[in-house]
Structures are given as C-alpha cells and as structure tokens.
Amino acid sequence: MSSKALFLLAFLSLSAVSLRHALADNEQDPGLVMNFYKDTCPQAEDIIKEQVKLLYKRHKNTAFSWLRNIFHDCAVQSCDASLLLDSTRRTLSEKETDRSFGLRNFRYLDTIKEAVERECPGVVSCADILVLSARDGIVSLGGPHIPLKTGRRDGRKSRADVVEQYLPDHNESISVVLERFSAMGIDTPGLVALLGAHSVGRTHCVKLVHRLYPEVDPALNPDHVEHMLYKCPDAIPDPKAVQYVRNDRGTPMVLDNNYYRNILDNKGLLIVDHQLATDKRTKPYVKKMAKSQAYFFKEFAKAITKLSENNPLTGTKGEIRKQCNVANKHH
C-alpha cells in the first residue's frame, strides 16, 4: 500500500474517532434546547406555570420579582442561578449587594422548586426555574408568551464581587447601559424594550430622592413632581421603610407600552428612564414603542430570549441544586 493511501486511511480513521467523540459530547451536552425535560420530567414546565399562577393570585408582586430575577441573574456573567445563593462565611450573596436593593420573594421561588422536586427529584435546575418563572410571570402581567429553551445547570459560586461590572446602575449614562447590553448581544431596540419592564412595579424613594432634593430636577414633569414629593417626603429616606413611587400610575400591574408614553412626557422616575427618552440613539425606538405595543412586545421577546441564553452552564458543567439557596455538598 502506498504511503499516500496509508496516510488517507489514518486520516479517515482519526476523523471517524473525532466524529464519534463529537457526537458523544453532543449527546452529553446538547446545549439549550426547547423542552429539554420532555423525557426526564415532562410535567416540569406545567408545574412551574401552575405555581407561578397560584403565587400570583396570592401575591401579585411575585410576578415583578420573577421579571427582575432574570435580569439580575442572567446579566451577571451567566444565567446560572448564582443570584439565588445565600451568603456563606466566606462569600457574600448577590442578593445582598447594593444592586439587588428591593429584590424579594426568593422564598416563593423555593416553593416552585419544592413542587418540581416532588415530581422529579434532582432533575430540574434552579437556573431553568428562574428563567421559566420569569417567562410565566411576564404572561401574568399581560405581556407576551415567549418560548424559551431549557437545559441550564446551576453555578456553585456567588458572583457578588463582579455584579457592579455587569449590572448598570440607574444613574449610569445611557452609553454605559448600551455597552453593557451589547456585550450580551442585545441591540439598541432590545435595550429600549427591556427597560419597558419599568412599566410595572415600583421604585423605592432611596433610588430617586436625588432628583427631588435639595432641588427638583427641572427635567421632571411638574405635574408628576407633586406626586413624587408626596410619596417621598424625606430627603434621606429610611431604606427599611417601604416608601416608593409606582413606576406607571396608569397601569401599574400591566406590562404595556404606557411606560414609553410616560417617559416622553418627562415622567420617568430614574435618570436612565429620562435619558432613554432624550438620547438620540434610543429616542426613535422609544417613540416607536410608545405608538405600537406589538413592536414593543416583539423586541421585548427577542431581548428576553437573548438574556436567558447568556453564557449558560450546560451538559456536565455546574450541577442541579437540591435547594436553590445553597450549592450541593460534595463529599
């Protein structure tokens, strides 16, 4: 046999081995896919949906929490439920950082996890529960149903030390906010749509008093200032007192495009809301979303999908936590 033929034979058998390995790897790690649990826990997504509905009936604000969770978890390096880990002797929890101020209802996420565990112990990750509860919470708030992939696994460490590098603050310039989101593959209309989540829920006085005291920010709509001063009467509010202003007084419990009309009318509570309506890069999209709820929903669904797929752990990376607030013990 000629050396050429030998070389070809060796090359082909090597290729076959590589292909076998690649296929085996792919079987172990299909990445994120639609309906990942169809064989291992076919009821998983229905159980989560049912729990989200039940909790929403009892505690309306849970839906806001699920929506905030996806942003606070997935935007920080990876969609891996690191947000849910409690502090340990060595590490601070992401939940306890300044950026997480006002996040709550984590105990109800444990309720969802327990319901899933009763059906299929040790199968469904907290990262997937976090993402799917956000998806179903969006529907509870009147938003669009967004088909999302599953197959995420849970991280083992808090990312509290890098939270500020990834999560923009409400006082950051719009350039910084655009940059942080574009690093996750979320474009300008996507960012404008994601901030439409400010159409629901509330903003704590702590986060907006600097626009009221010592002088009122002249950019604010004077009609709105009166209400803000009434809700936030102290220049230095007690962070433990629950003093807040509803993000959207018209439809505070509905995810809709009212937010865009409000910010064009200078009724945005946060600096970032005001900038969104005035910066030449974002204003055209704000105007378009103010006119068309369908356009807002379309861009919002695309951006939530991108966010939910940000650098997940899949295959054999990470673990499936038994409890969402603590990493599994490895003996």
C-alpha positions as CSV (number, residue, x, y, z in Angstrom):
1,M,0.0,0.0,0.0
2,S,1.4,3.4,-1.0
3,S,2.3,5.9,1.7
4,K,-0.4,8.2,0.3
5,A,-3.1,5.5,0.8
6,L,-1.8,4.8,4.3
7,F,-2.0,8.5,5.2
8,L,-5.5,8.7,3.8
9,L,-6.6,5.6,5.8
10,A,-5.0,7.0,9.0
11,F,-6.7,10.4,8.4
12,L,-10.1,8.7,7.8
13,S,-9.9,6.6,11.0
14,L,-8.9,9.6,13.0
15,S,-11.8,11.6,11.6
16,A,-14.2,8.8,12.5
17,V,-12.9,8.8,16.1
18,S,-13.2,12.6,16.3
19,L,-16.7,12.4,14.9
20,R,-17.7,9.7,17.5
21,H,-16.3,11.9,20.3
22,A,-18.1,14.9,19.0
23,L,-21.4,13.0,18.8
24,A,-20.9,11.6,22.3
25,D,-20.1,15.1,23.6
26,N,-23.1,16.4,21.8
27,E,-25.3,13.8,23.4
28,Q,-23.9,14.7,26.8
29,D,-24.3,18.4,26.1
30,P,-27.0,19.3,23.6
31,G,-26.7,22.9,25.0
32,L,-30.0,24.7,25.5
33,V,-33.0,23.2,23.6
34,M,-36.7,23.6,23.6
35,N,-38.5,21.3,26.0
36,F,-35.2,19.9,27.5
37,Y,-37.1,17.9,30.2
38,K,-39.6,16.2,27.8
39,D,-38.2,12.7,28.7
40,T,-36.8,13.3,32.2
41,C,-39.5,15.4,33.7
42,P,-42.3,16.0,31.2
43,Q,-44.5,17.9,33.7
44,A,-41.8,20.4,34.7
45,E,-42.9,23.4,32.7
46,D,-46.6,22.9,33.5
47,I,-45.8,22.6,37.2
48,I,-43.8,25.9,37.1
49,K,-46.5,27.6,35.2
50,E,-49.2,26.4,37.6
51,Q,-47.1,27.6,40.6
52,V,-46.5,31.0,39.1
53,K,-50.3,31.4,38.6
54,L,-51.1,30.3,42.1
55,L,-48.5,32.6,43.7
56,Y,-49.6,35.5,41.5
57,K,-53.2,35.1,42.8
58,R,-52.0,35.3,46.4
59,H,-49.1,37.8,46.0
60,K,-49.3,40.0,42.9
61,N,-45.8,41.3,43.3
62,T,-44.2,37.9,42.8
63,A,-44.5,38.4,39.0
64,F,-42.4,41.6,39.3
65,S,-39.8,39.6,41.2
66,W,-39.6,36.9,38.6
67,L,-39.0,39.5,35.9
68,R,-36.3,41.3,37.9
69,N,-34.6,38.0,38.7
70,I,-33.9,37.1,35.1
71,F,-32.2,40.4,34.6
72,H,-30.2,40.3,37.9
73,D,-29.1,36.7,37.4
74,C,-28.6,36.3,33.6
75,A,-26.9,39.7,33.0
76,V,-24.1,38.9,35.5
77,Q,-21.7,36.6,33.6
78,S,-24.0,33.6,33.3
79,C,-27.6,32.5,33.5
80,D,-26.8,30.1,36.3
81,A,-29.0,31.0,39.3
82,S,-26.0,32.3,41.2
83,L,-28.3,35.1,42.3
84,L,-30.2,32.7,44.5
85,L,-27.3,31.5,46.6
86,D,-27.3,32.7,50.2
87,S,-24.2,34.2,51.8
88,T,-21.7,31.8,53.4
89,R,-18.9,32.5,55.9
90,R,-16.6,33.2,53.0
91,T,-18.7,34.8,50.3
92,L,-21.4,37.5,50.1
93,S,-24.6,36.6,48.3
94,E,-25.5,38.6,45.2
95,K,-28.9,39.2,46.9
96,E,-27.1,41.3,49.5
97,T,-25.3,43.7,47.1
98,D,-26.5,47.3,46.6
99,R,-27.5,46.5,43.0
100,S,-30.0,43.9,44.4
101,F,-31.8,46.5,46.6
102,G,-35.5,45.8,46.7
103,L,-35.3,42.2,45.3
104,R,-37.5,39.9,47.2
105,N,-39.9,36.8,47.2
106,F,-37.0,34.4,47.0
107,R,-38.8,32.1,49.4
108,Y,-41.6,31.7,46.8
109,L,-39.0,30.5,44.2
110,D,-38.2,27.8,46.8
111,T,-41.9,26.9,46.8
112,I,-41.8,26.4,43.0
113,K,-38.6,24.3,43.3
114,E,-40.2,22.1,46.0
115,A,-43.2,21.5,43.8
116,V,-40.9,20.4,40.9
117,E,-38.8,18.3,43.2
118,R,-41.8,16.4,44.4
119,E,-42.5,15.3,40.8
120,C,-38.9,14.8,39.6
121,P,-36.2,14.9,42.4
122,G,-32.8,16.2,41.3
123,V,-33.7,16.8,37.6
124,V,-34.7,20.4,37.0
125,S,-32.2,23.2,37.7
126,C,-32.8,26.3,39.7
127,A,-31.5,28.3,36.7
128,D,-34.3,26.9,34.5
129,I,-36.9,27.5,37.2
130,L,-35.7,31.1,37.5
131,V,-35.9,31.6,33.7
132,L,-39.3,29.9,33.2
133,S,-40.9,31.6,36.2
134,A,-39.9,34.9,34.5
135,R,-41.4,33.8,31.3
136,D,-44.7,32.8,33.0
137,G,-44.6,36.0,35.2
138,I,-44.5,38.1,32.1
139,V,-47.7,36.4,30.9
140,S,-49.3,37.1,34.3
141,L,-48.5,40.8,33.8
142,G,-50.3,40.9,30.4
143,G,-47.0,40.5,28.4
144,P,-46.3,38.2,25.5
145,H,-45.7,34.4,25.9
146,I,-42.0,33.9,25.0
147,P,-40.9,30.3,24.1
148,L,-37.6,29.8,25.9
149,K,-35.1,27.0,25.8
150,T,-34.1,25.0,28.8
151,G,-31.1,22.8,29.8
152,R,-29.3,25.3,32.1
153,R,-27.4,24.0,35.1
154,D,-26.7,25.7,38.4
155,G,-23.5,27.5,39.3
156,R,-21.7,26.8,42.5
157,K,-20.5,30.3,43.4
158,S,-21.9,33.8,44.1
159,R,-20.8,36.4,41.6
160,A,-21.3,39.3,44.1
161,D,-17.8,40.6,43.6
162,V,-18.4,41.3,39.9
163,V,-22.1,42.4,40.0
164,E,-21.3,46.1,39.5
165,Q,-19.2,45.4,36.4
166,Y,-22.2,43.8,34.7
167,L,-25.4,45.4,36.0
168,P,-25.7,49.0,35.0
169,D,-26.8,51.4,37.8
170,H,-29.9,53.5,37.3
171,N,-27.7,56.6,37.3
172,E,-25.2,55.4,34.7
173,S,-25.0,57.2,31.4
174,I,-27.0,55.7,28.6
175,S,-23.7,54.9,26.8
176,V,-22.6,52.6,29.6
177,V,-26.0,50.9,29.6
178,L,-25.9,50.4,25.8
179,E,-22.4,49.0,26.1
180,R,-23.2,46.5,28.9
181,F,-26.2,45.1,27.0
182,S,-24.4,45.0,23.7
183,A,-21.8,42.8,25.3
184,M,-24.6,40.2,25.8
185,G,-25.7,40.6,22.2
186,I,-28.7,42.8,23.0
187,D,-29.0,45.7,20.5
188,T,-30.4,49.2,21.0
189,P,-34.1,48.4,20.4
190,G,-33.6,45.3,22.6
191,L,-32.3,47.5,25.4
192,V,-35.1,50.0,25.0
193,A,-37.6,47.2,25.1
194,L,-36.1,45.6,28.3
195,L,-36.3,48.9,30.1
196,G,-40.0,48.7,29.3
197,A,-40.1,46.3,32.3
198,H,-40.2,49.6,34.3
199,S,-43.8,49.8,33.2
200,V,-44.6,47.5,36.2
201,G,-43.7,47.5,39.9
202,R,-42.3,50.4,41.9
203,T,-39.2,52.4,42.5
204,H,-38.0,52.9,46.1
205,C,-37.6,56.5,47.2
206,V,-34.0,55.8,48.0
207,K,-33.3,55.5,44.3
208,L,-35.0,58.7,43.3
209,V,-34.7,61.3,46.0
210,H,-31.6,62.8,44.4
211,R,-34.0,64.1,41.7
212,L,-36.2,65.8,44.3
213,Y,-33.8,67.2,47.0
214,P,-32.3,69.7,47.6
215,E,-33.7,70.9,44.2
216,V,-36.2,69.3,42.0
217,D,-34.7,68.1,38.7
218,P,-36.0,70.6,36.1
219,A,-36.3,67.8,33.6
220,L,-39.2,66.2,35.6
221,N,-42.8,66.9,34.6
222,P,-44.1,69.4,37.2
223,D,-47.4,67.6,37.4
224,H,-45.6,64.4,38.3
225,V,-43.2,66.1,40.9
226,E,-46.1,66.8,43.2
227,H,-47.0,63.1,43.4
228,M,-43.3,62.1,43.8
229,L,-42.8,64.5,46.7
230,Y,-46.0,63.3,48.4
231,K,-44.7,59.6,48.1
232,C,-41.1,60.5,49.1
233,P,-41.4,63.3,51.7
234,D,-37.9,62.7,53.2
235,A,-34.6,63.8,51.6
236,I,-32.9,60.9,53.3
237,P,-35.5,58.1,53.3
238,D,-35.1,55.2,55.7
239,P,-34.1,52.3,53.4
240,K,-36.0,49.9,55.7
241,A,-39.3,51.9,55.4
242,V,-41.2,50.8,52.3
243,Q,-41.5,54.2,50.6
244,Y,-41.9,54.1,46.9
245,V,-43.5,55.5,43.8
246,R,-45.3,53.3,41.3
247,N,-43.4,53.2,38.0
248,D,-46.6,53.7,36.0
249,R,-49.5,55.2,37.8
250,G,-51.9,54.5,34.9
251,T,-51.4,50.7,34.6
252,P,-49.0,49.7,37.5
253,M,-49.8,46.0,37.2
254,V,-49.7,45.7,33.4
255,L,-46.6,45.2,31.3
256,D,-47.5,47.6,28.4
257,N,-46.2,50.4,26.3
258,N,-47.5,53.1,28.7
259,Y,-44.0,53.4,30.1
260,Y,-42.8,54.9,26.8
261,R,-45.6,57.5,26.7
262,N,-44.8,58.4,30.3
263,I,-41.0,58.9,29.7
264,L,-41.7,61.0,26.6
265,D,-43.9,63.1,28.9
266,N,-40.9,63.5,31.3
267,K,-42.5,61.2,33.9
268,G,-39.6,58.7,34.1
269,L,-38.6,58.2,37.7
270,L,-35.0,57.2,37.2
271,I,-32.2,59.0,35.3
272,V,-31.9,56.1,32.9
273,D,-35.6,56.4,32.0
274,H,-35.2,60.1,31.3
275,Q,-32.1,59.5,29.2
276,L,-33.8,56.8,27.2
277,A,-36.4,59.3,26.0
278,T,-33.9,62.0,25.2
279,D,-30.8,60.4,23.8
280,K,-30.7,60.4,20.0
281,R,-29.7,56.7,19.9
282,T,-32.6,55.5,21.8
283,K,-35.4,58.1,21.4
284,P,-36.6,56.8,17.9
285,Y,-37.2,53.4,19.4
286,V,-39.0,54.9,22.4
287,K,-41.3,56.8,20.1
288,K,-41.9,53.7,18.0
289,M,-42.8,51.6,21.1
290,A,-45.0,54.4,22.5
291,K,-47.0,54.1,19.3
292,S,-47.0,50.3,18.9
293,Q,-47.4,47.7,21.7
294,A,-46.9,45.0,19.1
295,Y,-43.5,46.4,18.3
296,F,-42.6,46.7,22.0
297,F,-43.6,43.1,22.6
298,K,-41.7,41.8,19.6
299,E,-38.4,43.5,20.6
300,F,-39.0,42.6,24.3
301,A,-39.4,38.9,23.5
302,K,-36.2,38.9,21.4
303,A,-34.3,40.7,24.2
304,I,-35.6,38.4,27.0
305,T,-34.6,35.4,24.8
306,K,-31.1,36.7,24.4
307,L,-30.8,37.5,28.1
308,S,-32.0,34.0,29.0
309,E,-29.3,32.4,26.8
310,N,-26.4,34.4,28.1
311,N,-23.5,32.1,28.7
312,P,-25.4,29.2,30.5
313,L,-23.8,26.2,32.1
314,T,-24.9,23.1,30.2
315,G,-24.0,19.4,29.8
316,T,-21.9,18.3,32.7
317,K,-20.9,21.8,33.8
318,G,-22.3,23.1,37.1
319,E,-24.9,20.9,39.0
320,I,-28.6,20.5,39.7
321,R,-29.0,22.1,43.1
322,K,-31.2,20.3,45.6
323,Q,-32.1,23.6,47.2
324,C,-31.9,26.9,45.2
325,N,-30.3,28.9,48.0
326,V,-27.3,26.6,48.7
327,A,-24.8,24.7,46.5
328,N,-24.9,21.0,46.8
329,K,-22.5,19.5,49.4
330,H,-19.7,17.4,47.7
331,H,-18.2,14.8,49.9
